[in-house]
Every structure is written in structure tokens, then in C-alpha cells.
Amino acid sequence: MEMEKQSLLEKLLDVNDSMSRCVTSATPATLVTQKLARLRDTLHGFTQVFT
């Protein structure tokens, strides 16, 4: 179970990084930038809880 949680957190990190690269290359709107920041905060929270 622990390895599955770690794997899912790593996948979420990869997705967040990919979205950030896409947004950065497309000159992001403020709303998209704010949403990505919230997603990063969510990932951080999950990482704190599950590790």
C-alpha cells in the first residue's frame, strides 16, 4: 500500500510538472497560474500526509 501511495504521488508530481511546462510555454493567464499553484499545494499536502 505504501509503495502504491508513493507511486501515485510521483505520477501527480509528473503531471503537475507537465502542466506547468505547457502553461509556461503558452504565456499563462492568471487563472491558470493560480489553479496550478493550488494543484502544487494539494500535492504538497498529500506528500506531507502520506510520507
MOPAC internal coordinates of N, CA, C and O (Angstrom, degrees):
PM7 1SCF
backbone

  N    0.0000 0     0.00 0     0.00 0    0    0    0
  C    1.4496 1     0.00 0     0.00 0    1    0    0
  C    1.5297 1   110.54 1     0.00 0    2    1    0
  O    1.2310 1   120.43 1   138.32 1    3    2    1
  N    1.3246 1   116.78 1   -41.68 1    3    2    1
  C    1.4622 1   121.14 1  -179.02 1    5    3    2
  C    1.5299 1   111.25 1   -63.09 1    6    5    3
  O    1.2310 1   120.71 1   138.43 1    7    6    5
  N    1.3248 1   116.26 1   -41.57 1    7    6    5
  C    1.4656 1   120.15 1   179.80 1    9    7    6
  C    1.5318 1   110.85 1   -66.13 1   10    9    7
  O    1.2310 1   120.38 1   144.30 1   11   10    9
  N    1.3308 1   116.88 1   -35.70 1   11   10    9
  C    1.4606 1   120.58 1   178.20 1   13   11   10
  C    1.5288 1   110.41 1   -65.37 1   14   13   11
  O    1.2310 1   120.37 1   137.73 1   15   14   13
  N    1.3352 1   116.90 1   -42.27 1   15   14   13
  C    1.4694 1   120.43 1   177.89 1   17   15   14
  C    1.5246 1   110.49 1   -61.16 1   18   17   15
  O    1.2310 1   120.64 1   134.82 1   19   18   17
  N    1.3292 1   116.38 1   -45.18 1   19   18   17
  C    1.4640 1   120.60 1  -179.73 1   21   19   18
  C    1.5245 1   110.62 1   -62.45 1   22   21   19
  O    1.2310 1   120.80 1   138.19 1   23   22   21
  N    1.3238 1   116.07 1   -41.81 1   23   22   21
  C    1.4646 1   120.73 1   179.10 1   25   23   22
  C    1.5312 1   111.03 1   -62.49 1   26   25   23
  O    1.2310 1   120.50 1   136.85 1   27   26   25
  N    1.3145 1   116.65 1   -43.15 1   27   26   25
  C    1.4641 1   120.32 1   179.26 1   29   27   26
  C    1.5286 1   111.71 1   -66.14 1   30   29   27
  O    1.2310 1   120.29 1   140.80 1   31   30   29
  N    1.3388 1   117.05 1   -39.20 1   31   30   29
  C    1.4622 1   120.14 1   177.30 1   33   31   30
  C    1.5302 1   110.45 1   -63.47 1   34   33   31
  O    1.2310 1   120.22 1   139.99 1   35   34   33
  N    1.3218 1   117.18 1   -40.01 1   35   34   33
  C    1.4644 1   120.58 1   178.76 1   37   35   34
  C    1.5314 1   110.96 1   -65.95 1   38   37   35
  O    1.2310 1   120.32 1   140.97 1   39   38   37
  N    1.3253 1   116.99 1   -39.03 1   39   38   37
  C    1.4708 1   120.51 1   177.33 1   41   39   38
  C    1.5249 1   110.23 1   -64.24 1   42   41   39
  O    1.2310 1   120.50 1   137.96 1   43   42   41
  N    1.3308 1   116.65 1   -42.04 1   43   42   41
  C    1.4602 1   120.44 1   178.51 1   45   43   42
  C    1.5207 1   110.64 1   -63.25 1   46   45   43
  O    1.2310 1   120.22 1   139.59 1   47   46   45
  N    1.3093 1   117.19 1   -40.41 1   47   46   45
  C    1.4617 1   121.25 1   176.43 1   49   47   46
  C    1.5306 1   110.30 1   -60.72 1   50   49   47
  O    1.2310 1   120.13 1   135.63 1   51   50   49
  N    1.3285 1   117.36 1   -44.37 1   51   50   49
  C    1.4609 1   121.32 1   178.59 1   53   51   50
  C    1.5300 1   111.63 1   -61.23 1   54   53   51
  O    1.2310 1   120.72 1   137.00 1   55   54   53
  N    1.3325 1   116.23 1   -43.00 1   55   54   53
  C    1.4653 1   120.59 1   179.11 1   57   55   54
  C    1.5258 1   110.20 1   -63.75 1   58   57   55
  O    1.2310 1   120.38 1   134.59 1   59   58   57
  N    1.3424 1   116.87 1   -45.41 1   59   58   57
  C    1.4652 1   120.47 1   178.76 1   61   59   58
  C    1.5283 1   111.10 1   -59.84 1   62   61   59
  O    1.2310 1   120.69 1   136.73 1   63   62   61
  N    1.3301 1   116.29 1   -43.27 1   63   62   61
  C    1.4641 1   120.04 1   178.67 1   65   63   62
  C    1.5240 1   111.41 1   -63.20 1   66   65   63
  O    1.2310 1   120.45 1   137.75 1   67   66   65
  N    1.3263 1   116.74 1   -42.25 1   67   66   65
  C    1.4638 1   120.86 1   179.22 1   69   67   66
  C    1.5252 1   111.39 1   -63.32 1   70   69   67
  O    1.2310 1   120.59 1   136.84 1   71   70   69
  N    1.3220 1   116.48 1   -43.16 1   71   70   69
  C    1.4643 1   119.94 1   178.67 1   73   71   70
  C    1.5197 1   110.36 1   -63.93 1   74   73   71
  O    1.2310 1   120.47 1   139.64 1   75   74   73
  N    1.3182 1   116.71 1   -40.36 1   75   74   73
  C    1.4642 1   120.02 1   179.75 1   77   75   74
  C    1.5227 1   111.22 1   -62.26 1   78   77   75
  O    1.2310 1   120.58 1   137.77 1   79   78   77
  N    1.3278 1   116.49 1   -42.23 1   79   78   77
  C    1.4757 1   119.63 1   178.30 1   81   79   78
  C    1.5227 1   111.21 1   -63.57 1   82   81   79
  O    1.2310 1   119.96 1   138.37 1   83   82   81
  N    1.3218 1   117.69 1   -41.63 1   83   82   81
  C    1.4655 1   121.28 1   179.16 1   85   83   82
  C    1.5268 1   111.25 1   -62.97 1   86   85   83
  O    1.2310 1   120.93 1   135.23 1   87   86   85
  N    1.3208 1   115.82 1   -44.77 1   87   86   85
  C    1.4586 1   120.53 1  -178.18 1   89   87   86
  C    1.5224 1   110.43 1   -67.12 1   90   89   87
  O    1.2310 1   120.36 1   138.73 1   91   90   89
  N    1.3145 1   116.92 1   -41.27 1   91   90   89
  C    1.4601 1   121.00 1  -179.19 1   93   91   90
  C    1.5236 1   111.01 1   -61.62 1   94   93   91
  O    1.2310 1   120.51 1   138.87 1   95   94   93
  N    1.3174 1   116.62 1   -41.13 1   95   94   93
  C    1.4576 1   119.92 1  -178.66 1   97   95   94
  C    1.5201 1   112.18 1   -74.03 1   98   97   95
  O    1.2310 1   119.88 1   164.09 1   99   98   97
  N    1.3263 1   117.84 1   -15.91 1   99   98   97
  C    1.4613 1   121.49 1  -177.14 1  101   99   98
  C    1.5242 1   112.67 1  -104.50 1  102  101   99
  O    1.2310 1   119.40 1  -163.52 1  103  102  101
  N    1.3175 1   118.75 1    16.48 1  103  102  101
  C    1.4578 1   123.67 1  -176.69 1  105  103  102
  C    1.5342 1   109.89 1    49.97 1  106  105  103
  O    1.2310 1   120.45 1   -94.30 1  107  106  105
  N    1.3160 1   116.75 1    85.70 1  107  106  105
  C    1.4644 1   121.75 1  -168.81 1  109  107  106
  C    1.5240 1   114.92 1   -67.24 1  110  109  107
  O    1.2310 1   122.23 1   -31.88 1  111  110  109
  N    1.3072 1   113.33 1   148.12 1  111  110  109
  C    1.4599 1   120.74 1   170.46 1  113  111  110
  C    1.5263 1   107.60 1   -81.14 1  114  113  111
  O    1.2310 1   120.50 1   -22.42 1  115  114  113
  N    1.2978 1   116.65 1   157.58 1  115  114  113
  C    1.4616 1   121.16 1  -177.32 1  117  115  114
  C    1.5275 1   111.61 1   -59.07 1  118  117  115
  O    1.2310 1   120.06 1   138.30 1  119  118  117
  N    1.3231 1   117.50 1   -41.70 1  119  118  117
  C    1.4622 1   121.06 1  -178.37 1  121  119  118
  C    1.5268 1   111.23 1   -61.08 1  122  121  119
  O    1.2310 1   120.03 1   137.28 1  123  122  121
  N    1.3142 1   117.54 1   -42.72 1  123  122  121
  C    1.4634 1   121.42 1   179.94 1  125  123  122
  C    1.5216 1   110.02 1   -66.73 1  126  125  123
  O    1.2310 1   120.32 1   137.92 1  127  126  125
  N    1.3015 1   116.99 1   -42.08 1  127  126  125
  C    1.4603 1   121.09 1   178.66 1  129  127  126
  C    1.5315 1   110.47 1   -61.43 1  130  129  127
  O    1.2310 1   120.45 1   138.27 1  131  130  129
  N    1.3204 1   116.74 1   -41.73 1  131  130  129
  C    1.4648 1   120.78 1   178.81 1  133  131  130
  C    1.5234 1   110.90 1   -65.45 1  134  133  131
  O    1.2310 1   120.17 1   139.41 1  135  134  133
  N    1.3163 1   117.29 1   -40.59 1  135  134  133
  C    1.4621 1   120.79 1   179.29 1  137  135  134
  C    1.5272 1   110.66 1   -63.90 1  138  137  135
  O    1.2310 1   120.33 1   137.72 1  139  138  137
  N    1.3348 1   116.97 1   -42.28 1  139  138  137
  C    1.4616 1   120.18 1   177.86 1  141  139  138
  C    1.5312 1   111.11 1   -63.13 1  142  141  139
  O    1.2310 1   120.50 1   142.12 1  143  142  141
  N    1.3199 1   116.64 1   -37.88 1  143  142  141
  C    1.4663 1   119.84 1   177.57 1  145  143  142
  C    1.5230 1   110.63 1   -63.44 1  146  145  143
  O    1.2310 1   120.27 1   139.61 1  147  146  145
  N    1.3378 1   117.08 1   -40.39 1  147  146  145
  C    1.4657 1   120.60 1   177.70 1  149  147  146
  C    1.5222 1   110.75 1   -64.81 1  150  149  147
  O    1.2310 1   120.38 1   140.82 1  151  150  149
  N    1.3406 1   116.88 1   -39.18 1  151  150  149
  C    1.4598 1   120.17 1   178.53 1  153  151  150
  C    1.5305 1   110.85 1   -64.75 1  154  153  151
  O    1.2310 1   120.53 1   140.25 1  155  154  153
  N    1.3363 1   116.60 1   -39.75 1  155  154  153
  C    1.4662 1   119.90 1   176.80 1  157  155  154
  C    1.5322 1   110.70 1   -64.12 1  158  157  155
  O    1.2310 1   120.60 1   140.03 1  159  158  157
  N    1.3323 1   116.46 1   -39.97 1  159  158  157
  C    1.4661 1   120.38 1   177.64 1  161  159  158
  C    1.5312 1   110.99 1   -63.45 1  162  161  159
  O    1.2310 1   120.73 1   139.42 1  163  162  161
  N    1.3326 1   116.21 1   -40.58 1  163  162  161
  C    1.4587 1   120.79 1   177.74 1  165  163  162
  C    1.5175 1   110.91 1   -62.27 1  166  165  163
  O    1.2310 1   120.50 1   134.94 1  167  166  165
  N    1.3282 1   116.65 1   -45.06 1  167  166  165
  C    1.4523 1   121.02 1   177.54 1  169  167  166
  C    1.5267 1   110.36 1   -59.86 1  170  169  167
  O    1.2310 1   120.57 1   136.42 1  171  170  169
  N    1.3127 1   116.52 1   -43.58 1  171  170  169
  C    1.4644 1   120.49 1   179.30 1  173  171  170
  C    1.5386 1   110.11 1   -60.57 1  174  173  171
  O    1.2310 1   120.59 1   135.54 1  175  174  173
  N    1.3124 1   116.48 1   -44.46 1  175  174  173
  C    1.4582 1   120.71 1   178.63 1  177  175  174
  C    1.5193 1   112.12 1   -61.52 1  178  177  175
  O    1.2310 1   120.28 1   133.85 1  179  178  177
  N    1.3359 1   117.07 1   -46.15 1  179  178  177
  C    1.4632 1   120.73 1   177.57 1  181  179  178
  C    1.5177 1   110.61 1   -60.12 1  182  181  179
  O    1.2310 1   120.58 1   137.54 1  183  182  181
  N    1.3244 1   116.49 1   -42.46 1  183  182  181
  C    1.4637 1   120.13 1  -178.67 1  185  183  182
  C    1.5349 1   110.05 1   -63.01 1  186  185  183
  O    1.2310 1   120.27 1   138.97 1  187  186  185
  N    1.3190 1   117.09 1   -41.03 1  187  186  185
  C    1.4698 1   120.56 1   179.34 1  189  187  186
  C    1.5280 1   111.12 1   -64.33 1  190  189  187
  O    1.2310 1   120.42 1   139.97 1  191  190  189
  N    1.3276 1   116.80 1   -40.03 1  191  190  189
  C    1.4576 1   120.79 1  -176.85 1  193  191  190
  C    1.5173 1   111.82 1   -73.04 1  194  193  191
  O    1.2310 1   120.17 1   138.44 1  195  194  193
  N    1.3260 1   117.28 1   -41.56 1  195  194  193
  C    1.4669 1   120.77 1  -170.48 1  197  195  194
  C    1.5183 1   115.07 1   -96.68 1  198  197  195
  O    1.2310 1   119.58 1  -179.70 1  199  198  197
  N    1.3354 1   118.41 1     0.30 1  199  198  197
  C    1.4659 1   118.48 1   177.23 1  201  199  198
  C    1.4995 1   110.71 1  -122.23 1  202  201  199
  O    1.2310 1   120.10 1   180.00 1  203  202  201

